[in-house]
């Protein structure tokens, strides 16, 4: 399902889900982080008033679901006030490591949010390597076990590195054991997440292999398995909808994990009103120019499956949209 926004004689499909980073403060220093989140990055987070304007504009657009992310959203001191003030019509997910969460607090959170999303990036060694932490794997796993005890809805996200296909089966089995609803397998992007981790990036043949592996595993499990790969021939029929990713400084990205230089614009110029940004005359011209390039860009991929985030980056590469 997607939400269509009319921009004059142009339409933009923005999906029915938006990811909003509410802080850059984080308990990890992830190698593949592209937004500069860290334990000391506590400046520049949006105010409650700015976020209230944003969420009300998201509601007016007809978007049904929002994921609160970071950084680590639970490290934001006013996170409870933020969530309590959200429009009731929005389905809210929390992307978190569960830092500081115990069963009593989790039970309270279950009354306000629809569910939780957690990262487990392969086995313990690989996960901790990516997080630059010796404890992150056990901390995230512990939180997921808490969710399982209380029956909280939970989704899992897992990063696949070169040579790490053998860990995918383990992640699926873990998801089955903990009762997660969905697992999203992503990969290092040459332009966004982990741009400086070239040795860990999957080539075209490996991306095709990832899709085939996930397709095979899907037949063996009831957990929904997803990747961010799209059959190349489908790009000509339906360009993938934009799934907006909003950064703490107000920049709006067309997809999770693409570089900040490809932002569609800044909410600060529109009073943190996403509807006003999307309906601006500049946005209409931008969508016309960039989306007309999508089919031609897709032809440059040699594999059978195209990474949606890479495709969007290369579609939006000219012009650079927001400095």
C-alpha positions in Angstrom: 0.0 0.0 0.0 1.2 3.5 -0.8 0.1 7.1 -0.4 -0.1 9.2 -3.6 0.6 12.9 -3.3 -0.5 15.1 -6.2 2.0 17.8 -7.3 0.2 19.6 -10.0 0.2 17.2 -12.9 2.7 14.9 -11.2 2.1 12.2 -8.6 4.6 10.9 -6.1 4.1 7.7 -4.2 5.6 7.9 -0.8 4.6 4.6 0.7 2.5 4.1 3.8 5.4 4.2 6.2 7.9 6.9 7.2 11.0 6.5 9.3 11.8 9.4 11.6 15.1 9.8 13.5 14.3 11.6 16.7 17.9 11.9 18.0 21.5 11.3 16.9 22.4 10.2 20.4 23.3 6.5 20.4 24.8 3.9 22.6 26.9 2.5 19.7 29.3 3.8 17.0 28.2 1.6 14.1 30.7 1.2 11.2 27.9 1.5 8.6 26.1 4.5 10.2 25.8 7.4 7.7 24.2 10.0 10.0 26.9 10.5 12.6 25.0 9.0 15.5 27.2 8.3 18.6 27.2 8.4 22.4 28.2 12.1 22.3 26.1 13.3 19.3 23.4 14.9 21.6 23.1 18.2 19.7 20.6 19.2 17.0 17.7 16.9 17.8 14.3 18.2 16.8 12.1 19.8 19.5 8.8 18.4 20.6 7.0 21.2 18.8 8.8 20.5 15.5 8.0 16.8 15.8 4.4 17.6 16.6 4.1 19.7 13.4 5.8 16.8 11.5 3.6 14.0 12.8 0.4 16.0 12.2 1.4 16.7 8.6 2.2 13.0 8.2 -1.3 12.2 9.4 -2.8 14.7 7.0 -1.0 13.0 4.1 -2.8 9.8 5.0 0.4 7.9 5.9 -0.6 5.1 8.4 2.7 4.1 10.0 5.8 5.8 11.5 9.0 4.2 12.9 10.8 6.2 15.5 14.5 5.7 15.2 17.9 7.3 15.8 20.5 7.0 17.0 18.8 5.3 19.9 15.4 6.8 20.5 15.2 5.6 24.1 18.2 7.8 25.0 16.1 10.9 24.2 15.1 12.3 27.7 11.6 13.3 26.6 10.8 10.2 24.6 7.9 9.2 26.8 6.3 12.7 26.3 7.0 12.5 22.6 5.2 9.2 22.2 2.3 10.1 24.4 1.6 13.2 22.2 1.5 11.3 18.9 -1.7 11.2 16.9 -3.7 8.1 17.9 -4.4 7.3 14.3 -0.7 6.7 13.5 0.7 3.2 13.9 4.0 3.7 15.8 7.0 1.3 15.7 10.1 1.8 17.8 13.5 0.9 16.2 15.6 0.3 19.3 18.2 -1.8 21.0 16.1 -1.8 24.1 18.7 0.1 26.2 17.4 0.7 29.7 14.3 -1.3 29.1 13.0 -3.8 31.7 9.8 -5.8 31.6 7.7 -3.3 33.5 8.7 -0.4 31.2 8.3 -2.6 28.2 4.8 -3.5 29.3 4.0 0.2 29.6 5.4 0.9 26.1 3.3 -1.9 24.6 0.2 0.2 25.5 1.5 3.1 23.3 3.3 1.6 20.3 2.4 -1.1 17.8 5.7 -2.9 18.1 9.5 -2.9 18.1 12.2 -3.3 15.5 15.6 -4.6 16.5 18.9 -5.2 14.6 20.7 -8.5 14.8 23.4 -8.3 12.1 24.4 -11.9 11.8 26.2 -13.9 14.5 27.6 -12.4 17.6 31.1 -11.7 16.2 29.8 -10.0 13.1 27.2 -8.0 14.9 29.6 -6.7 17.5 32.1 -5.9 14.8 29.6 -3.7 13.0 28.5 -2.0 16.3 32.0 -1.6 17.6 30.8 -3.1 20.9 31.5 -6.3 22.8 28.0 -6.3 24.4 25.6 -5.1 21.7 24.6 -8.6 20.4 23.6 -9.9 23.8 21.9 -6.6 24.7 19.8 -6.7 21.6 19.1 -10.4 21.9 18.1 -9.8 25.6 15.6 -7.2 24.6 14.1 -9.4 21.9 13.7 -12.2 24.5 11.8 -9.7 26.7 9.5 -8.9 23.8 8.9 -12.6 23.4 8.1 -13.1 27.1 5.4 -10.4 27.0 4.2 -11.2 23.5 5.2 -7.8 22.0 5.1 -7.5 18.3 8.7 -7.5 17.0 10.5 -7.2 13.7 14.1 -8.0 13.0 16.6 -6.2 10.7 19.8 -7.9 9.7 22.8 -6.7 7.6 24.3 -9.2 5.2 28.1 -8.8 4.5 30.2 -10.4 1.8 30.8 -14.0 2.9 28.0 -13.9 5.4 25.3 -15.9 3.7 25.9 -18.8 6.1 24.5 -16.6 8.9 21.2 -15.9 7.2 19.8 -19.3 8.2 20.7 -18.6 11.8 18.9 -15.3 11.8 15.8 -16.9 10.4 15.9 -19.7 13.0 16.4 -17.0 15.7 13.4 -15.1 14.4 11.2 -18.2 14.5 12.3 -19.0 18.1 11.5 -15.5 19.2 8.3 -15.2 17.3 9.2 -12.2 15.2 6.7 -11.2 12.4 9.2 -10.1 9.8 12.9 -10.0 8.9 14.4 -7.5 6.6 17.8 -8.4 5.1 19.8 -5.4 3.9 23.4 -4.9 2.7 26.2 -2.4 2.7 25.5 0.4 0.1 28.3 1.9 -1.9 26.7 5.3 -1.6 25.0 5.3 1.8 25.3 2.8 4.7 28.9 1.7 5.1 30.1 3.6 2.0 33.7 3.2 3.2 33.3 -0.6 3.7 34.1 -1.6 0.2 35.3 -5.1 1.1 32.0 -5.9 2.7 29.8 -4.9 -0.3 27.9 -7.5 -2.3 28.5 -7.6 -6.1 25.7 -8.1 -8.7 26.0 -11.9 -8.6 26.0 -12.0 -4.8 22.9 -9.7 -4.7 21.1 -12.1 -7.1 22.3 -15.0 -4.8 20.9 -13.2 -1.8 17.5 -12.9 -3.4 17.5 -16.6 -4.4 18.6 -17.7 -0.9 15.9 -15.6 0.8 13.3 -17.0 -1.7 14.3 -20.5 -0.8 14.2 -19.9 2.9 10.7 -18.2 2.7 9.3 -21.5 1.6 10.5 -23.1 4.8 9.3 -20.5 7.3 6.2 -18.6 8.3 8.2 -15.5 9.2 7.9 -12.9 6.5 11.4 -12.4 4.8 12.2 -9.3 2.8 15.2 -7.7 1.1 15.5 -4.2 -0.6 16.0 -5.9 -4.0 13.7 -5.4 -6.9 13.5 -7.5 -10.2 15.1 -5.3 -12.8 12.3 -5.8 -15.3 9.7 -4.4 -12.8 11.4 -1.0 -12.8 10.0 -0.3 -16.2 6.5 -1.1 -15.0 6.5 0.4 -11.5 9.3 2.5 -10.1 9.6 1.7 -6.4 7.7 4.1 -4.2 9.7 6.6 -2.2 10.0 5.5 1.5 10.8 8.7 3.3 13.6 8.9 5.9 13.7 12.0 8.0 16.9 13.0 9.8 17.1 14.9 13.1 18.2 18.1 11.3 15.0 18.0 9.2 16.5 16.7 5.9 14.1 14.4 4.1 15.8 11.4 2.3 13.9 9.5 -0.4 14.9 6.1 1.0 16.5 4.8 4.2 20.3 4.7 4.0 20.9 7.0 1.0 23.5 9.9 1.5 22.3 13.1 3.1 23.4 15.0 0.0 20.4 13.5 -1.9 17.9 14.9 0.5 14.6 16.1 -1.1 14.7 19.2 1.0 14.7 20.4 4.6 11.7 20.6 6.9 13.2 23.6 8.6 12.3 25.6 5.5 8.6 24.6 5.8 8.0 24.8 9.6 8.5 21.0 9.9 5.4 20.5 7.7 6.1 17.5 5.5 3.0 18.1 3.4 4.1 21.7 2.6 7.5 20.4 1.5 6.1 17.7 -0.8 3.6 20.1 -2.4 6.2 22.8 -3.1 6.6 23.8 -6.7 10.3 22.9 -6.4 9.4 19.3 -5.5 7.1 18.9 -8.5 9.9 19.9 -10.9 12.4 17.6 -9.0 10.1 14.6 -9.2 9.5 15.1 -12.9 13.2 15.4 -13.7 14.5 12.6 -11.5 11.8 9.9 -11.9 12.0 10.2 -15.7 15.6 9.0 -15.4 14.7 5.8 -13.4 14.2 3.4 -16.3 17.5 4.4 -18.0 19.4 4.2 -14.7 18.1 0.6 -14.1 19.6 -0.6 -17.4 23.1 0.0 -16.0 22.8 -2.8 -13.4 24.2 -6.1 -14.6 22.4 -8.3 -12.1 18.9 -9.7 -12.3 17.9 -7.8 -9.1 18.4 -4.1 -8.4 19.0 -2.7 -4.9 16.2 -0.1 -4.4 18.4 2.3 -2.3 21.2 2.2 -4.9 18.7 2.8 -7.8 17.2 5.8 -6.0 20.7 7.2 -5.3 21.7 7.0 -9.0 18.3 8.3 -10.1 18.7 11.3 -7.9 22.4 11.7 -8.5 22.0 14.8 -10.7 21.4 17.3 -9.6 22.6 17.3 -6.0 19.4 18.2 -4.3 20.2 19.6 -0.9 23.6 20.8 0.4 
